[in-house]
Amino acid sequence: MLMINLIYLVVAFILGAVLFSLAFLLINKKNQKQKDMETDYILDKVKGAFSDLSMDALSKSSNELIKLAQAKLETERQLGAKELETKKSLIDQELKNLNKQLEDVSGLVKELEKDRINKFGQLSNLLEGVSRQNKELNEVTSNLRQALSSTSARGQWGERMAEDVLKMAGFIENINYLKQKTLTSSNLRPDFTFLLPNQLKLNMDVKFPLNNYMKYVEAKAEVDKTMYRNKFLSDVKARVKEVTSKNYIDPEENTVDYALLFIPNEQIYVFINEIDRSIIDEAIKNRVIICSPMTLFAVLAIIRQAVDNFTLEKTSSEILTLLTAFKKQWFLFVVKFEKLGNKIEEAQAEYESLNTTRVRQLEKPLNQIELLRSQKHLPSDVKKENS
């Protein structure tokens, strides 16, 4: 259709050109006035014809173009509609997936919110419990600090800690150890006296200086900490010398060559080891063993094992002695029993002899007597007895 419209347009242009040429020739033959009039007339005609042809061609061409455009637009619209429908389906599917994911996320958020509320409640309860325990701990610490401010209270605390360790080790008072037993050679009274095999004894003192250590812990300034630390170490050294000077190691009391000095706190024992190890070494040279609750338990375990081994050895010796005595008595029993057996055999032989030979020899005269009685018609004693 587009080609036809172009042909109409070309034909109209050619026709216009021919008419224009004819008009130009006619104009040359006439006079100027007529030429002008004719020219104007011809031009009007040509313009009218050309305009009609052009308008007709343009109108047809426009109609064809409009139809073509409408067909193209309809095709594009249908393709666009199909593509839009396809995209709409994909968008709907994506929206469904998105909605499902949003629902899952919403459910997860709700679960997390529930869990958060639950955890928050547990955390709140836990914090309340921790706060309550901290308050109780502060009260206990304050009470303990006040209680340990006196020497007697510290001594009682040390005795209580030592007794707890003794109970854990299975020691029983008056069987495995004695408490506050006065030494016969002096007026001293060790806090604890452990009973060892062969009537040996091991003394332990639980009194320990803690004033300067507590001041060291509570001090804020570094200068004060250094001062109280040095004072505390001096107190420990003095305490070791004091135990050494006492008669806790006394051959007359049948004690071993060492004494124990109990520290009722593991942290203080570690502190002494870290700050000045020479204190413990010097104490060992002076035959004083410094013990914490854990090391005291180890020492008691060794003592308990030694006592058990000694008891087992002593019991084994007693058993061997009894077995020896039993063996001797058993030998004598066997000898006597053999003699008794021989005598029983001899008695058996005598019995057999009496029951056989002797009885037969006794029965022979009786039989002869019975024969004579029957021959002489003498009455029988047996008949008399029966009558």
HUHUVEN-V765796 format. One record per residue. N is the residue number from 1. OMEGA is omega in whole degrees, -180 to 180 (999 if undefined). Layout:
BEGIN
{{N OMEGA} {N OMEGA}}
END
This chain:
BEGIN
{{1 -180} {2 179} {3 179} {4 179} {5 178} {6 179} {7 177} {8 -178} {9 180} {10 179} {11 179} {12 180} {13 179} {14 179} {15 178} {16 -179} {17 179} {18 180} {19 180} {20 178} {21 179} {22 180} {23 -180} {24 179} {25 -180} {26 -179} {27 -180} {28 -177} {29 -176} {30 179} {31 -171} {32 -178} {33 179} {34 179} {35 -179} {36 -179} {37 -179} {38 179} {39 -180} {40 -179} {41 -178} {42 180} {43 179} {44 180} {45 -179} {46 179} {47 -179} {48 -178} {49 -180} {50 180} {51 179} {52 -180} {53 -179} {54 -178} {55 180} {56 179} {57 -179} {58 -180} {59 179} {60 180} {61 180} {62 179} {63 180} {64 179} {65 179} {66 179} {67 179} {68 180} {69 179} {70 178} {71 179} {72 179} {73 179} {74 178} {75 179} {76 180} {77 180} {78 177} {79 179} {80 180} {81 178} {82 -180} {83 178} {84 178} {85 178} {86 179} {87 178} {88 179} {89 179} {90 179} {91 178} {92 179} {93 178} {94 178} {95 177} {96 178} {97 180} {98 178} {99 178} {100 178} {101 178} {102 177} {103 178} {104 179} {105 179} {106 177} {107 178} {108 179} {109 178} {110 178} {111 178} {112 180} {113 177} {114 180} {115 179} {116 179} {117 179} {118 180} {119 180} {120 178} {121 178} {122 179} {123 179} {124 178} {125 179} {126 179} {127 176} {128 178} {129 178} {130 178} {131 179} {132 179} {133 177} {134 178} {135 179} {136 179} {137 177} {138 178} {139 179} {140 179} {141 178} {142 179} {143 179} {144 178} {145 178} {146 -179} {147 -177} {148 179} {149 180} {150 -178} {151 -179} {152 179} {153 177} {154 178} {155 179} {156 178} {157 178} {158 178} {159 -180} {160 178} {161 -180} {162 179} {163 177} {164 179} {165 179} {166 178} {167 178} {168 180} {169 178} {170 179} {171 -179} {172 -179} {173 -179} {174 174} {175 178} {176 -180} {177 175} {178 -178} {179 179} {180 179} {181 -178} {182 179} {183 -178} {184 -179} {185 180} {186 179} {187 -178} {188 179} {189 175} {190 180} {191 179} {192 176} {193 -178} {194 -178} {195 -176} {196 177} {197 -179} {198 177} {199 175} {200 -178} {201 176} {202 -176} {203 178} {204 177} {205 -177} {206 180} {207 -175} {208 -178} {209 -178} {210 -175} {211 -176} {212 176} {213 178} {214 176} {215 177} {216 -180} {217 -176} {218 -178} {219 180} {220 -178} {221 -179} {222 179} {223 179} {224 179} {225 180} {226 -179} {227 -178} {228 177} {229 180} {230 178} {231 180} {232 178} {233 176} {234 178} {235 -180} {236 179} {237 179} {238 180} {239 178} {240 178} {241 180} {242 178} {243 180} {244 -178} {245 179} {246 -178} {247 177} {248 175} {249 -173} {250 179} {251 179} {252 177} {253 179} {254 179} {255 173} {256 -174} {257 -179} {258 173} {259 -178} {260 173} {261 -172} {262 173} {263 -172} {264 -179} {265 -178} {266 -178} {267 179} {268 178} {269 178} {270 180} {271 180} {272 179} {273 -177} {274 -175} {275 -176} {276 -179} {277 -177} {278 180} {279 -180} {280 178} {281 179} {282 178} {283 179} {284 177} {285 178} {286 176} {287 174} {288 180} {289 178} {290 -175} {291 167} {292 177} {293 -179} {294 -180} {295 176} {296 177} {297 178} {298 179} {299 179} {300 178} {301 178} {302 178} {303 -179} {304 179} {305 179} {306 179} {307 180} {308 179} {309 179} {310 179} {311 179} {312 179} {313 179} {314 179} {315 179} {316 178} {317 178} {318 179} {319 179} {320 178} {321 178} {322 178} {323 178} {324 178} {325 179} {326 180} {327 179} {328 180} {329 179} {330 178} {331 178} {332 178} {333 -180} {334 179} {335 180} {336 -179} {337 177} {338 177} {339 178} {340 178} {341 179} {342 179} {343 178} {344 178} {345 178} {346 178} {347 178} {348 179} {349 177} {350 180} {351 179} {352 179} {353 178} {354 -174} {355 -177} {356 -175} {357 -177} {358 180} {359 -180} {360 179} {361 177} {362 -177} {363 -179} {364 178} {365 178} {366 -179} {367 178} {368 177} {369 180} {370 179} {371 178} {372 -179} {373 -179} {374 -180} {375 -179} {376 -179} {377 177} {378 179} {379 180} {380 176} {381 -178} {382 179} {383 178} {384 180} {385 -179} {386 178} {387 999}}
END
